[in-house]
């Protein structure tokens, strides 16, 4: 199938836009690459420190400068269900590496916080900053220069993007991402949402709410709704950084352990010493980034990835913006119904056909690039597979079924749930923002109502509980951007807004904060950029202004005469309470340095050129193929 013209057009535009920074990035990769084991650059004292605690057999391999060493970088902690399984993964990885005559070393841990625990709490204001902290922690782990490949153990919201950003700054080193898998299904998502709304109305007790939540989140593994954590896993599949079909295999099962062992063996195989060298910086390119955006739309994934994919791309020298997301969303059909876009969870999605089914459908429809590098080599079609446990206890892969096992959850491109991905760019005199409407009924795609401004979600909830919001309105939640308070998610508002909508009111939310993949059925224009502290016009809104939020035309407007609008002064707020306490004072440098939401809310710059003497491959005319480029890399490896 020929590539869809819009996918091709967007990809070519990204390639052209990114040429200077991508070229600089690839030059960095080539300059960092060592021919031979990476630890060969270390002095004897350095190396002796690096293997002092290891068993004699592993120590011998590390001394010989012949066998690859695989880093283990993990987000393990035992408080959070999604990260709990990683406790025993290092042992599996080390044993599997030894089986193929290599060594695996636990290089370092990265922090892992849970938005589900910190939601509505001061700690939530560290959440977005934790992504770049994780990237820096990954860099610290890899900085010992002992490693020829890496396994990256992560699963949840900021952890996988942070790990990948860190990995891309060591992009000359191959890497395999190792998921933990989802917990088994608890009570239905419909029942969970019902009790949450009753509690918001004062019709359920705290004990009833806690029991409801405990039945939803009941064992190790990631939450089963399709928020940012599980969107991460789908994107790693689509970008070819997972072993095929490994995202949604539950922890504590023989197949999960076999996949973890196989990930270690694959990391060895794609090291330079393994003979199939495939560094992560050449897996993540412009085409794989487009594939990630396409998969996000096709599965109704988290709006957080309008930040994270941008930041991941920047780390690889690739420049994308929300226009790219918007144009792709218009042509990519929605193939899944997973909560909050439907009643099913990711275990139902996996049983219906899972990631491999989605990837195959997108490739067959010309909506994704097949000609990309993955950890299996070249070609994304290698990932249209489903894992099973073989008789020898190792993984075997089979083609995904031709038909979905449940078309209420997963459908082919020929019969989608909707013709587009349901993620919309809205813009106007309030700035630029993102809306996710795949779970919003069409009756609510356009809301025009008076503004009510709030400077925190607590202020909103006070007004709601006081009965002051029983009317049509647009809630403008201000001072929630990354510079102001770290851009927290505002999930606490979802049950209250849902109740008001269910009562027949036309309500919407506009904010420079976040809502994630759990924004649900209420129209929300989020990530408004620029934020108020960067001069954004959201600070000009006053109570009573008519606000139009229109997902059908992409409009985000305050219907205020121009002369009145431009005569206004910017709103102010005392943000000191968000800058001190719960460790927030330690992140002042992030608030000062962070970029706009549309630039990924990132604290690191695009790659800049460095002097390089990397030669062109033999026989190439000067300038024909750029040193270190993807084309040059393929020439070298294929030769």
C-alpha positions, 0 to 999 in steps of 0.5 A, spaced: 500 500 500 502 506 498 503 511 503 498 516 505 499 523 502 498 526 508 503 522 512 508 523 507 507 530 506 508 531 514 514 526 514 517 530 509 516 537 512 519 534 519 525 532 515 526 538 512 525 542 518 529 538 522 535 537 518 540 542 521 539 539 528 538 532 526 545 532 522 548 535 529 545 529 533 547 524 528 554 527 528 554 526 536 552 519 535 558 517 530 563 521 534 561 517 541 561 510 537 567 506 539 569 500 535 570 495 540 567 495 547 565 501 550 569 500 556 576 499 552 576 507 553 577 506 560 584 506 564 585 500 568 583 503 574 577 505 572 575 498 569 577 495 575 572 499 579 567 497 574 567 490 575 570 489 582 564 486 585 562 481 580 563 474 580 569 471 577 566 469 570 563 475 569 569 479 571 573 475 566 569 477 560 569 484 562 577 484 563 578 481 556 575 487 552 571 482 547 564 480 550 559 486 551 556 488 557 549 490 558 546 496 562 540 495 566 537 501 568 530 501 572 525 505 575 523 499 580 520 501 587 516 496 591 510 502 593 508 503 586 504 497 582 507 498 575 514 498 578 513 492 583 515 487 578 521 490 576 524 487 582 526 481 580 527 482 572 535 484 573 536 477 575 533 474 569 536 479 565 543 477 568 542 470 567 540 471 560 546 475 558 550 469 561 547 464 556 549 468 550 556 469 553 555 476 555 555 480 562 549 484 564 550 490 570 545 494 574 547 501 572 542 505 576 535 506 578 531 512 576 525 515 580 518 513 578 512 517 581 505 515 580 500 521 578 495 516 581 498 517 588 500 524 587 493 527 584 491 533 587 496 533 592 502 538 592 507 532 589 503 532 583 507 539 581 513 535 581 510 530 576 512 533 569 519 535 572 520 528 573 521 526 566 527 530 565 530 528 572 529 521 569 532 523 563 538 526 567 538 520 572 539 515 566 545 519 563 548 518 570 547 511 570 550 510 563 556 515 564 560 510 566 562 508 559 562 501 561 556 498 556 555 496 549 547 495 550 542 497 555 535 494 557 531 500 560 526 498 565 520 503 565 512 503 564 508 509 567 507 516 565 514 520 565 518 514 566 518 511 559 519 518 556 524 520 561 528 513 559 528 514 552 530 521 552 536 519 556 537 513 552 537 518 546 543 522 549 547 515 549 544 514 542 550 510 539 548 505 544 543 500 542 537 499 547 531 495 548 525 497 552 522 492 557 515 493 560 512 490 566 505 489 563 498 491 566 495 488 572 489 483 571 482 486 570 479 489 576 472 492 577 469 495 570 471 502 569 464 504 568 463 502 575 469 505 578 467 512 574 460 511 577 462 511 584 467 517 583 461 521 581 457 519 587 462 521 591 463 528 588 456 529 589 456 527 596 452 520 595 458 515 597 462 515 603 470 515 603 470 508 605 465 506 599 470 510 595 476 507 597 473 500 597 471 502 589 478 504 588 482 498 591 478 493 587 480 497 581 487 497 583 488 491 586 495 487 584 502 488 581 502 491 574 500 498 571 493 500 571 489 497 566 485 504 563 488 507 557 492 513 560 499 515 559 502 509 562 499 504 557 499 509 551 507 509 552 507 502 551 503 502 545 508 507 542 514 503 544 511 497 540 510 502 534 517 505 534 520 498 534 523 499 541 519 493 544 520 486 543 513 485 539 507 484 543 510 484 549 507 491 552 500 488 555 503 481 558 501 481 565 507 480 570 508 474 574 507 469 568 512 465 565 511 468 558 512 475 561 519 472 564 521 469 558 520 476 554 524 479 559 530 474 558 529 475 550 529 482 551 536 481 554 538 476 549 536 481 544 540 487 547 546 483 546 545 481 539 544 488 537 550 490 540 556 491 536 559 485 538 553 481 537 553 482 529 547 486 528 548 493 531 542 497 531 543 503 536 537 507 539 539 513 535 538 510 529 531 507 531 528 513 533 528 518 526 523 522 523 519 516 520 518 513 527 516 519 530 511 520 525 509 512 526 508 514 534 503 520 533 499 515 528 499 510 533 497 515 538 491 517 534 489 510 532 488 508 539 485 514 542 492 515 547 494 520 552 494 527 550 500 528 555 504 525 549 503 532 545 508 534 550 512 527 551 513 525 543 515 532 542 520 532 547 523 525 545 523 528 538 527 534 540 532 529 544 534 526 537 534 532 533 527 532 530 523 538 531 515 537 531 509 541 533 502 540 534 500 542 527 503 535 525 499 532 530 493 535 528 494 534 520 495 526 522 489 526 526 485 528 521 486 522 516 488 516 522 482 513 524 480 511 531 481 503 531 480 502 539 475 503 544 479 502 551 477 506 557 476 512 557 474 512 550 470 505 551 468 500 557 474 495 555 481 495 558 488 494 556 487 486 557 481 486 553 485 490 548 490 485 548 485 479 547 482 482 541 489 482 537 493 487 541 498 492 538 500 487 533 493 488 530 494 495 530 501 496 527 499 491 521 492 495 520 496 501 519 501 499 515 496 495 510 492 502 510 499 506 508 498 510 514 505 508 517 512 507 515 514 500 514 522 502 512 524 504 519 529 501 523 527 497 529 531 492 535 529 487 530 533 490 524 529 494 518 522 494 517 516 495 522 512 489 519 516 484 523 512 487 529 506 485 527 506 479 531 504 476 538 508 472 543 507 465 545 511 460 550 514 455 546 515 448 549 522 450 551 520 455 555 522 461 550 518 465 546 515 464 539 512 469 535 506 468 531 502 473 526 496 476 529 490 474 527 486 476 521 480 478 524 479 482 531 477 477 536 472 483 539 470 489 534 467 492 540 474 493 542 478 493 536 477 494 529 480 494 522 481 500 518 476 498 514 471 499 519 473 504 524 470 507 530 471 514 527 474 516 521 479 520 525 484 520 531 480 525 535 485 529 537 484 536 535 489 543 535 484 549 537 487 556 536 485 563 537 486 569 541 487 565 547 493 561 544 494 554 542 491 548 545 490 541 545 483 537 545 481 530 545 474 529 543 474 521 542 470 520 548 466 526 548 459 526 545 458 530 538 453 534 542 459 537 546 464 538 541 462 546 541 461 549 547 460 557 547 458 560 554 461 565 560 468 564 563 469 563 570 476 563 572 479 559 577 487 560 579 487 552 582 483 546 582 481 547 589 478 554 588 474 550 582 472 545 587 470 550 593 465 553 588 462 546 586 461 544 593 458 550 594 453 549 589 455 555 585 456 552 578 449 549 576 449 553 569 452 553 563 460 555 563 467 555 561 472 553 567 478 557 565 483 554 570 489 559 570 496 559 572 497 551 571 503 551 566 510 549 567 513 555 569 507 557 574 507 550 578 510 544 574 503 543 569 500 538 574 494 534 571 487 536 573 484 530 574 480 532 580 475 536 576 473 530 572 468 527 576 465 534 578 465 537 571 462 530 569 456 531 574 454 538 571 454 535 564 450 529 566 445 534 569 444 538 562 449 543 563 454 545 557 460 546 560 468 545 558 474 547 561 480 551 558 487 551 562 494 551 561 495 545 565 494 538 563 489 532 563 492 526 560 489 520 557 483 520 563 480 527 561 474 523 559 467 526 556 468 533 558 470 538 552 477 540 555 482 545 551 489 543 555 496 545 554 494 552 552 500 555 550 503 560 551 502 560 558 500 566 562 507 567 565 510 567 558 505 572 556 499 568 554 493 571 553 489 566 558 491 571 563 486 577 559 480 573 560 475 575 565 469 572 569 463 573 564 467 573 557 464 569 552 468 563 550 468 559 544 471 552 544 469 549 538 473 542 536 469 542 529 473 548 527 479 548 531 477 555 535 479 557 541 476 564 542 474 569 547 469 573 544 471 580 546 472 586 542 479 587 540 479 594 543 477 591 550 481 585 549 488 589 548 486 594 553 486 589 559 492 588 563 495 581 565 492 577 571 496 576 577 496 570 582 501 569 588 504 562 586 509 562 592 505 556 595 506 552 589 514 553 590 515 551 597 514 544 600 514 537 598 521 538 595 518 543 590 523 548 592 528 544 589 525 544 582 526 552 581 531 551 576 526 547 572 521 552 572 525 557 570 528 553 564 522 550 561 520 551 554 513 552 552 508 546 552 508 545 544 516 545 545 515 539 549 515 542 556 523 540 556 529 543 559 534 541 554 536 544 548 536 541 541 543 538 539 547 543 536 553 542 531 560 540 533 566 539 529 567 532 526 572 529 522 568 523 521 569 520 514 564 518 508 564 511 507 569 509 501 566 510 494 562 516 496 562 523 493 564 528 498 557 531 500 553 525 497 551 522 504 552 526 510 557 523 515 553 519 521 547 520 517 541 514 517 543 513 510 551 512 512 549 508 518 545 503 513 551 503 508 556 501 513 552 496 517 549 493 511 556 493 508 
